[in-house]
Amino acid sequence: MKIMQVEKTLVSTNRIAELGHRPLLVVREKAGGGRQVAVDAIGCIPGDWVICVGSSAAREAAGSKEYPSDLTIVGIIDHWKAE
């Protein structure tokens, strides 16, 4: 699991059918770090600090072992200060 911050919503209207209509968000581990795309399984907004899972856990958290995700948000952190 990783602690990451939601940066913004990613709009992608043309995507493979297996992605369905799940929201996609741009997240970062730290300020100035590389951006990644995560599937939002719980309803986050930009600025939220979240818990993300990867690999097969990401697919299952998104709803299915066949779901095409490498990173899925599974929790919103109530209190967190970036170091």
Biopython code that builds the backbone (N, CA, C, O; Angstrom):
import numpy as np
from Bio.PDB.StructureBuilder import StructureBuilder

atoms = [
    (1, "MET", "N", (0.840, -1.182, 0.000)),
    (1, "MET", "CA", (0.000, 0.000, 0.000)),
    (1, "MET", "C", (0.878, 1.236, 0.000)),
    (1, "MET", "O", (1.998, 1.232, 0.512)),
    (2, "LYS", "N", (0.337, 2.301, -0.591)),
    (2, "LYS", "CA", (1.054, 3.569, -0.673)),
    (2, "LYS", "C", (0.156, 4.704, -0.202)),
    (2, "LYS", "O", (-1.060, 4.664, -0.389)),
    (3, "ILE", "N", (0.768, 5.723, 0.414)),
    (3, "ILE", "CA", (0.065, 6.952, 0.741)),
    (3, "ILE", "C", (0.337, 7.923, -0.396)),
    (3, "ILE", "O", (1.489, 8.189, -0.737)),
    (4, "MET", "N", (-0.742, 8.455, -0.984)),
    (4, "MET", "CA", (-0.613, 9.356, -2.128)),
    (4, "MET", "C", (-1.612, 10.496, -1.988)),
    (4, "MET", "O", (-2.567, 10.414, -1.215)),
    (5, "GLN", "N", (-1.376, 11.565, -2.753)),
    (5, "GLN", "CA", (-2.306, 12.690, -2.753)),
    (5, "GLN", "C", (-2.956, 12.816, -4.128)),
    (5, "GLN", "O", (-2.294, 12.722, -5.161)),
    (6, "VAL", "N", (-4.276, 13.032, -4.111)),
    (6, "VAL", "CA", (-5.017, 13.216, -5.351)),
    (6, "VAL", "C", (-4.718, 14.604, -5.890)),
    (6, "VAL", "O", (-4.884, 15.600, -5.187)),
    (7, "GLU", "N", (-4.278, 14.667, -7.134)),
    (7, "GLU", "CA", (-3.952, 15.942, -7.768)),
    (7, "GLU", "C", (-5.132, 16.489, -8.566)),
    (7, "GLU", "O", (-5.500, 17.653, -8.414)),
    (8, "LYS", "N", (-5.721, 15.654, -9.412)),
    (8, "LYS", "CA", (-6.842, 16.106, -10.235)),
    (8, "LYS", "C", (-7.545, 14.918, -10.874)),
    (8, "LYS", "O", (-7.043, 13.794, -10.868)),
    (9, "THR", "N", (-8.718, 15.196, -11.424)),
    (9, "THR", "CA", (-9.484, 14.191, -12.159)),
    (9, "THR", "C", (-8.900, 14.042, -13.550)),
    (9, "THR", "O", (-8.461, 15.022, -14.153)),
    (10, "LEU", "N", (-8.892, 12.828, -14.058)),
    (10, "LEU", "CA", (-8.439, 12.562, -15.413)),
    (10, "LEU", "C", (-9.653, 12.191, -16.250)),
    (10, "LEU", "O", (-10.350, 11.223, -15.945)),
    (11, "VAL", "N", (-9.904, 12.947, -17.292)),
    (11, "VAL", "CA", (-11.040, 12.676, -18.166)),
    (11, "VAL", "C", (-10.562, 11.873, -19.365)),
    (11, "VAL", "O", (-9.667, 12.292, -20.098)),
    (12, "SER", "N", (-11.171, 10.721, -19.548)),
    (12, "SER", "CA", (-10.842, 9.848, -20.669)),
    (12, "SER", "C", (-12.142, 9.246, -21.198)),
    (12, "SER", "O", (-12.641, 8.258, -20.660)),
    (13, "THR", "N", (-12.679, 9.845, -22.248)),
    (13, "THR", "CA", (-13.966, 9.377, -22.773)),
    (13, "THR", "C", (-13.813, 8.178, -23.694)),
    (13, "THR", "O", (-14.732, 7.366, -23.806)),
    (14, "ASN", "N", (-12.686, 8.054, -24.346)),
    (14, "ASN", "CA", (-12.418, 6.896, -25.213)),
    (14, "ASN", "C", (-11.497, 5.944, -24.479)),
    (14, "ASN", "O", (-10.300, 6.198, -24.352)),
    (15, "ARG", "N", (-12.064, 4.838, -23.990)),
    (15, "ARG", "CA", (-11.272, 3.848, -23.265)),
    (15, "ARG", "C", (-11.833, 2.464, -23.510)),
    (15, "ARG", "O", (-12.951, 2.310, -24.003)),
    (16, "ILE", "N", (-11.049, 1.457, -23.162)),
    (16, "ILE", "CA", (-11.499, 0.090, -23.395)),
    (16, "ILE", "C", (-12.724, -0.208, -22.529)),
    (16, "ILE", "O", (-12.887, 0.350, -21.444)),
    (17, "ALA", "N", (-13.565, -1.085, -23.024)),
    (17, "ALA", "CA", (-14.832, -1.396, -22.352)),
    (17, "ALA", "C", (-14.622, -1.933, -20.939)),
    (17, "ALA", "O", (-15.444, -1.678, -20.059)),
    (18, "GLU", "N", (-13.547, -2.664, -20.707)),
    (18, "GLU", "CA", (-13.295, -3.262, -19.397)),
    (18, "GLU", "C", (-13.116, -2.225, -18.287)),
    (18, "GLU", "O", (-13.331, -2.533, -17.115)),
    (19, "LEU", "N", (-12.722, -0.995, -18.648)),
    (19, "LEU", "CA", (-12.582, 0.059, -17.636)),
    (19, "LEU", "C", (-13.929, 0.566, -17.138)),
    (19, "LEU", "O", (-14.016, 1.162, -16.065)),
    (20, "GLY", "N", (-14.975, 0.329, -17.920)),
    (20, "GLY", "CA", (-16.293, 0.789, -17.497)),
    (20, "GLY", "C", (-16.324, 2.293, -17.309)),
    (20, "GLY", "O", (-15.711, 3.040, -18.072)),
    (21, "HIS", "N", (-17.038, 2.725, -16.293)),
    (21, "HIS", "CA", (-17.176, 4.164, -16.035)),
    (21, "HIS", "C", (-16.568, 4.584, -14.711)),
    (21, "HIS", "O", (-16.938, 5.619, -14.158)),
    (22, "ARG", "N", (-15.639, 3.792, -14.196)),
    (22, "ARG", "CA", (-14.970, 4.154, -12.946)),
    (22, "ARG", "C", (-14.173, 5.443, -13.132)),
    (22, "ARG", "O", (-13.518, 5.621, -14.160)),
    (23, "PRO", "N", (-14.222, 6.346, -12.146)),
    (23, "PRO", "CA", (-13.430, 7.581, -12.238)),
    (23, "PRO", "C", (-11.930, 7.286, -12.186)),
    (23, "PRO", "O", (-11.485, 6.377, -11.485)),
    (24, "LEU", "N", (-11.170, 8.065, -12.934)),
    (24, "LEU", "CA", (-9.711, 7.979, -12.922)),
    (24, "LEU", "C", (-9.169, 9.274, -12.334)),
    (24, "LEU", "O", (-9.648, 10.357, -12.668)),
    (25, "LEU", "N", (-8.171, 9.167, -11.460)),
    (25, "LEU", "CA", (-7.577, 10.330, -10.820)),
    (25, "LEU", "C", (-6.068, 10.322, -10.992)),
    (25, "LEU", "O", (-5.446, 9.262, -11.058)),
    (26, "VAL", "N", (-5.486, 11.508, -11.065)),
    (26, "VAL", "CA", (-4.034, 11.661, -11.105)),
    (26, "VAL", "C", (-3.569, 11.797, -9.657)),
    (26, "VAL", "O", (-4.070, 12.644, -8.918)),
    (27, "VAL", "N", (-2.606, 10.956, -9.250)),
    (27, "VAL", "CA", (-2.101, 10.968, -7.876)),
    (27, "VAL", "C", (-0.582, 11.058, -7.872)),
    (27, "VAL", "O", (0.083, 10.713, -8.849)),
    (28, "ARG", "N", (-0.040, 11.540, -6.730)),
    (28, "ARG", "CA", (1.412, 11.618, -6.527)),
    (28, "ARG", "C", (1.754, 11.154, -5.129)),
    (28, "ARG", "O", (0.979, 11.352, -4.194)),
    (29, "GLU", "N", (2.931, 10.529, -4.982)),
    (29, "GLU", "CA", (3.383, 10.129, -3.646)),
    (29, "GLU", "C", (3.881, 11.328, -2.853)),
    (29, "GLU", "O", (3.698, 11.384, -1.637)),
    (30, "LYS", "N", (4.512, 12.291, -3.531)),
    (30, "LYS", "CA", (5.040, 13.474, -2.856)),
    (30, "LYS", "C", (5.090, 14.625, -3.851)),
    (30, "LYS", "O", (5.043, 14.418, -5.063)),
    (31, "ALA", "N", (5.184, 15.836, -3.323)),
    (31, "ALA", "CA", (5.258, 17.019, -4.180)),
    (31, "ALA", "C", (6.476, 16.906, -5.090)),
    (31, "ALA", "O", (7.577, 16.602, -4.631)),
    (32, "GLY", "N", (6.272, 17.149, -6.370)),
    (32, "GLY", "CA", (7.354, 17.056, -7.338)),
    (32, "GLY", "C", (7.633, 15.640, -7.805)),
    (32, "GLY", "O", (8.474, 15.433, -8.680)),
    (33, "GLY", "N", (6.947, 14.666, -7.241)),
    (33, "GLY", "CA", (7.137, 13.273, -7.636)),
    (33, "GLY", "C", (6.406, 12.961, -8.925)),
    (33, "GLY", "O", (5.648, 13.783, -9.441)),
    (34, "GLY", "N", (6.637, 11.786, -9.432)),
    (34, "GLY", "CA", (5.988, 11.361, -10.667)),
    (34, "GLY", "C", (4.492, 11.147, -10.488)),
    (34, "GLY", "O", (4.027, 10.730, -9.427)),
    (35, "ARG", "N", (3.766, 11.435, -11.529)),
    (35, "ARG", "CA", (2.315, 11.254, -11.504)),
    (35, "ARG", "C", (1.955, 9.840, -11.927)),
    (35, "ARG", "O", (2.637, 9.221, -12.745)),
    (36, "GLN", "N", (0.862, 9.341, -11.347)),
    (36, "GLN", "CA", (0.307, 8.048, -11.726)),
    (36, "GLN", "C", (-1.199, 8.190, -11.844)),
    (36, "GLN", "O", (-1.792, 9.109, -11.279)),
    (37, "VAL", "N", (-1.810, 7.286, -12.574)),
    (37, "VAL", "CA", (-3.262, 7.267, -12.710)),
    (37, "VAL", "C", (-3.797, 6.159, -11.817)),
    (37, "VAL", "O", (-3.314, 5.027, -11.853)),
    (38, "ALA", "N", (-4.804, 6.500, -11.014)),
    (38, "ALA", "CA", (-5.414, 5.525, -10.118)),
    (38, "ALA", "C", (-6.914, 5.461, -10.365)),
    (38, "ALA", "O", (-7.547, 6.467, -10.685)),
    (39, "VAL", "N", (-7.471, 4.272, -10.214)),
    (39, "VAL", "CA", (-8.912, 4.093, -10.270)),
    (39, "VAL", "C", (-9.475, 4.507, -8.913)),
    (39, "VAL", "O", (-8.973, 4.081, -7.872)),
    (40, "ASP", "N", (-10.513, 5.336, -8.925)),
    (40, "ASP", "CA", (-11.137, 5.801, -7.686)),
    (40, "ASP", "C", (-12.293, 4.870, -7.326)),
    (40, "ASP", "O", (-13.354, 4.920, -7.948)),
    (41, "ALA", "N", (-12.082, 4.024, -6.321)),
    (41, "ALA", "CA", (-13.114, 3.067, -5.919)),
    (41, "ALA", "C", (-14.001, 3.601, -4.797)),
    (41, "ALA", "O", (-14.951, 2.930, -4.393)),
    (42, "ILE", "N", (-13.696, 4.832, -4.274)),
    (42, "ILE", "CA", (-14.444, 5.290, -3.105)),
    (42, "ILE", "C", (-14.996, 6.708, -3.174)),
    (42, "ILE", "O", (-15.839, 7.055, -2.346)),
    (43, "GLY", "N", (-14.575, 7.532, -4.100)),
    (43, "GLY", "CA", (-15.121, 8.882, -4.223)),
    (43, "GLY", "C", (-14.245, 9.966, -3.615)),
    (43, "GLY", "O", (-14.633, 10.598, -2.633)),
    (44, "CYS", "N", (-13.079, 10.185, -4.186)),
    (44, "CYS", "CA", (-12.120, 11.174, -3.689)),
    (44, "CYS", "C", (-12.265, 12.494, -4.435)),
    (44, "CYS", "O", (-12.888, 12.569, -5.494)),
    (45, "ILE", "N", (-11.667, 13.538, -3.848)),
    (45, "ILE", "CA", (-11.607, 14.840, -4.512)),
    (45, "ILE", "C", (-10.147, 15.308, -4.511)),
    (45, "ILE", "O", (-9.350, 14.850, -3.692)),
    (46, "PRO", "N", (-9.798, 16.218, -5.428)),
    (46, "PRO", "CA", (-8.428, 16.738, -5.444)),
    (46, "PRO", "C", (-8.036, 17.303, -4.081)),
    (46, "PRO", "O", (-8.810, 17.995, -3.420)),
    (47, "GLY", "N", (-6.805, 16.981, -3.687)),
    (47, "GLY", "CA", (-6.291, 17.414, -2.391)),
    (47, "GLY", "C", (-6.357, 16.339, -1.326)),
    (47, "GLY", "O", (-5.621, 16.409, -0.342)),
    (48, "ASP", "N", (-7.223, 15.339, -1.492)),
    (48, "ASP", "CA", (-7.321, 14.247, -0.517)),
    (48, "ASP", "C", (-6.028, 13.442, -0.466)),
    (48, "ASP", "O", (-5.406, 13.185, -1.496)),
    (49, "TRP", "N", (-5.629, 13.046, 0.745)),
    (49, "TRP", "CA", (-4.569, 12.056, 0.920)),
    (49, "TRP", "C", (-5.260, 10.708, 0.987)),
    (49, "TRP", "O", (-6.243, 10.541, 1.709)),
    (50, "VAL", "N", (-4.748, 9.752, 0.239)),
    (50, "VAL", "CA", (-5.434, 8.476, 0.087)),
    (50, "VAL", "C", (-4.488, 7.290, 0.259)),
    (50, "VAL", "O", (-3.266, 7.437, 0.218)),
    (51, "ILE", "N", (-5.082, 6.115, 0.453)),
    (51, "ILE", "CA", (-4.347, 4.858, 0.495)),
    (51, "ILE", "C", (-4.599, 4.148, -0.829)),
    (51, "ILE", "O", (-5.746, 3.957, -1.233)),
    (52, "CYS", "N", (-3.525, 3.762, -1.495)),
    (52, "CYS", "CA", (-3.620, 3.078, -2.792)),
    (52, "CYS", "C", (-3.009, 1.689, -2.697)),
    (52, "CYS", "O", (-2.048, 1.457, -1.963)),
    (53, "VAL", "N", (-3.592, 0.777, -3.458)),
    (53, "VAL", "CA", (-3.017, -0.566, -3.578)),
    (53, "VAL", "C", (-2.678, -0.815, -5.036)),
    (53, "VAL", "O", (-3.286, -0.232, -5.934)),
    (54, "GLY", "N", (-1.703, -1.683, -5.266)),
    (54, "GLY", "CA", (-1.272, -1.976, -6.624)),
    (54, "GLY", "C", (-1.382, -3.448, -6.948)),
    (54, "GLY", "O", (-1.778, -4.258, -6.110)),
    (55, "SER", "N", (-1.025, -3.784, -8.178)),
    (55, "SER", "CA", (-0.957, -5.156, -8.666)),
    (55, "SER", "C", (-2.308, -5.852, -8.601)),
    (55, "SER", "O", (-3.329, -5.236, -8.906)),
    (56, "SER", "N", (-2.338, -7.127, -8.208)),
    (56, "SER", "CA", (-3.602, -7.876, -8.194)),
    (56, "SER", "C", (-4.568, -7.305, -7.160)),
    (56, "SER", "O", (-5.782, -7.393, -7.346)),
    (57, "ALA", "N", (-4.058, -6.722, -6.077)),
    (57, "ALA", "CA", (-4.932, -6.089, -5.080)),
    (57, "ALA", "C", (-5.684, -4.910, -5.698)),
    (57, "ALA", "O", (-6.834, -4.651, -5.343)),
    (58, "ALA", "N", (-5.038, -4.198, -6.619)),
    (58, "ALA", "CA", (-5.688, -3.074, -7.297)),
    (58, "ALA", "C", (-6.839, -3.550, -8.169)),
    (58, "ALA", "O", (-7.894, -2.918, -8.213)),
    (59, "ARG", "N", (-6.639, -4.646, -8.850)),
    (59, "ARG", "CA", (-7.706, -5.182, -9.707)),
    (59, "ARG", "C", (-8.890, -5.649, -8.872)),
    (59, "ARG", "O", (-10.037, -5.358, -9.210)),
    (60, "GLU", "N", (-8.628, -6.366, -7.794)),
    (60, "GLU", "CA", (-9.719, -6.842, -6.948)),
    (60, "GLU", "C", (-10.450, -5.683, -6.279)),
    (60, "GLU", "O", (-11.676, -5.704, -6.170)),
    (61, "ALA", "N", (-9.707, -4.669, -5.829)),
    (61, "ALA", "CA", (-10.337, -3.509, -5.189)),
    (61, "ALA", "C", (-11.210, -2.731, -6.171)),
    (61, "ALA", "O", (-12.191, -2.103, -5.774)),
    (62, "ALA", "N", (-10.850, -2.776, -7.449)),
    (62, "ALA", "CA", (-11.634, -2.094, -8.480)),
    (62, "ALA", "C", (-12.861, -2.899, -8.885)),
    (62, "ALA", "O", (-13.721, -2.395, -9.607)),
    (63, "GLY", "N", (-12.950, -4.141, -8.429)),
    (63, "GLY", "CA", (-14.159, -4.906, -8.685)),
    (63, "GLY", "C", (-14.012, -6.280, -9.303)),
    (63, "GLY", "O", (-14.965, -7.059, -9.287)),
    (64, "SER", "N", (-12.830, -6.608, -9.855)),
    (64, "SER", "CA", (-12.682, -7.903, -10.517)),
    (64, "SER", "C", (-11.206, -8.210, -10.750)),
    (64, "SER", "O", (-10.402, -7.302, -10.956)),
    (65, "LYS", "N", (-10.858, -9.483, -10.715)),
    (65, "LYS", "CA", (-9.481, -9.875, -11.008)),
    (65, "LYS", "C", (-9.095, -9.568, -12.451)),
    (65, "LYS", "O", (-7.911, -9.465, -12.772)),
    (66, "GLU", "N", (-10.092, -9.421, -13.318)),
    (66, "GLU", "CA", (-9.841, -9.121, -14.726)),
    (66, "GLU", "C", (-9.836, -7.621, -15.009)),
    (66, "GLU", "O", (-9.570, -7.218, -16.141)),
    (67, "TYR", "N", (-10.121, -6.791, -14.016)),
    (67, "TYR", "CA", (-10.170, -5.347, -14.226)),
    (67, "TYR", "C", (-8.770, -4.824, -14.542)),
    (67, "TYR", "O", (-7.817, -5.182, -13.851)),
    (68, "PRO", "N", (-8.624, -3.987, -15.570)),
    (68, "PRO", "CA", (-7.287, -3.533, -15.998)),
    (68, "PRO", "C", (-6.766, -2.339, -15.195)),
    (68, "PRO", "O", (-6.718, -1.217, -15.701)),
    (69, "SER", "N", (-6.375, -2.588, -13.938)),
    (69, "SER", "CA", (-5.846, -1.515, -13.095)),
    (69, "SER", "C", (-4.575, -1.965, -12.406)),
    (69, "SER", "O", (-4.480, -3.102, -11.942)),
    (70, "ASP", "N", (-3.600, -1.076, -12.338)),
    (70, "ASP", "CA", (-2.379, -1.323, -11.570)),
    (70, "ASP", "C", (-2.353, -0.503, -10.295)),
    (70, "ASP", "O", (-1.473, -0.699, -9.457)),
    (71, "LEU", "N", (-3.313, 0.427, -10.126)),
    (71, "LEU", "CA", (-3.346, 1.291, -8.947)),
    (71, "LEU", "C", (-4.797, 1.672, -8.661)),
    (71, "LEU", "O", (-5.471, 2.250, -9.515)),
    (72, "THR", "N", (-5.276, 1.346, -7.456)),
    (72, "THR", "CA", (-6.648, 1.649, -7.073)),
    (72, "THR", "C", (-6.653, 2.304, -5.699)),
    (72, "THR", "O", (-5.948, 1.865, -4.790)),
    (73, "ILE", "N", (-7.449, 3.355, -5.553)),
    (73, "ILE", "CA", (-7.613, 4.049, -4.276)),
    (73, "ILE", "C", (-8.622, 3.265, -3.442)),
    (73, "ILE", "O", (-9.734, 2.988, -3.889)),
    (74, "VAL", "N", (-8.211, 2.911, -2.210)),
    (74, "VAL", "CA", (-9.078, 2.106, -1.346)),
    (74, "VAL", "C", (-9.457, 2.802, -0.039)),
    (74, "VAL", "O", (-10.265, 2.275, 0.727)),
    (75, "GLY", "N", (-8.882, 3.982, 0.226)),
    (75, "GLY", "CA", (-9.220, 4.691, 1.468)),
    (75, "GLY", "C", (-8.816, 6.142, 1.414)),
    (75, "GLY", "O", (-7.841, 6.504, 0.755)),
    (76, "ILE", "N", (-9.577, 6.983, 2.117)),
    (76, "ILE", "CA", (-9.240, 8.403, 2.272)),
    (76, "ILE", "C", (-8.692, 8.586, 3.685)),
    (76, "ILE", "O", (-9.312, 8.141, 4.651)),
    (77, "ILE", "N", (-7.552, 9.229, 3.810)),
    (77, "ILE", "CA", (-6.915, 9.451, 5.101)),
    (77, "ILE", "C", (-7.512, 10.699, 5.742)),
    (77, "ILE", "O", (-7.560, 11.762, 5.123)),
    (78, "ASP", "N", (-7.964, 10.563, 6.983)),
    (78, "ASP", "CA", (-8.613, 11.686, 7.684)),
    (78, "ASP", "C", (-7.643, 12.796, 8.050)),
    (78, "ASP", "O", (-7.954, 13.974, 7.873)),
    (79, "HIS", "N", (-6.468, 12.433, 8.561)),
    (79, "HIS", "CA", (-5.475, 13.431, 9.008)),
    (79, "HIS", "C", (-4.099, 12.987, 8.540)),
    (79, "HIS", "O", (-3.649, 11.892, 8.879)),
    (80, "TRP", "N", (-3.423, 13.840, 7.756)),
    (80, "TRP", "CA", (-2.080, 13.501, 7.273)),
    (80, "TRP", "C", (-1.350, 14.789, 6.931)),
    (80, "TRP", "O", (-1.905, 15.678, 6.286)),
    (81, "LYS", "N", (-0.104, 14.881, 7.367)),
    (81, "LYS", "CA", (0.746, 16.019, 7.002)),
    (81, "LYS", "C", (1.907, 15.495, 6.192)),
    (81, "LYS", "O", (2.624, 14.589, 6.617)),
    (82, "ALA", "N", (2.084, 16.077, 5.014)),
    (82, "ALA", "CA", (3.201, 15.671, 4.157)),
    (82, "ALA", "C", (4.517, 16.053, 4.816)),
    (82, "ALA", "O", (4.634, 17.104, 5.446)),
    (83, "GLU", "N", (5.495, 15.187, 4.662)),
    (83, "GLU", "CA", (6.812, 15.471, 5.259)),
    (83, "GLU", "C", (7.642, 16.317, 4.363)),
    (83, "GLU", "O", (8.776, 16.651, 4.706)),
]
sb = StructureBuilder()
sb.init_structure("model")
sb.init_model(0)
sb.init_chain("A")
sb.init_seg("    ")
for serial, (resi, resn, name, xyz) in enumerate(atoms, 1):
    if name == "N":
        sb.init_residue(resn, " ", resi, " ")
    sb.init_atom(name, np.array(xyz, "f"), 0.0, 1.0, " ", f" {name:<3s}", serial, name[0])
structure = sb.get_structure()
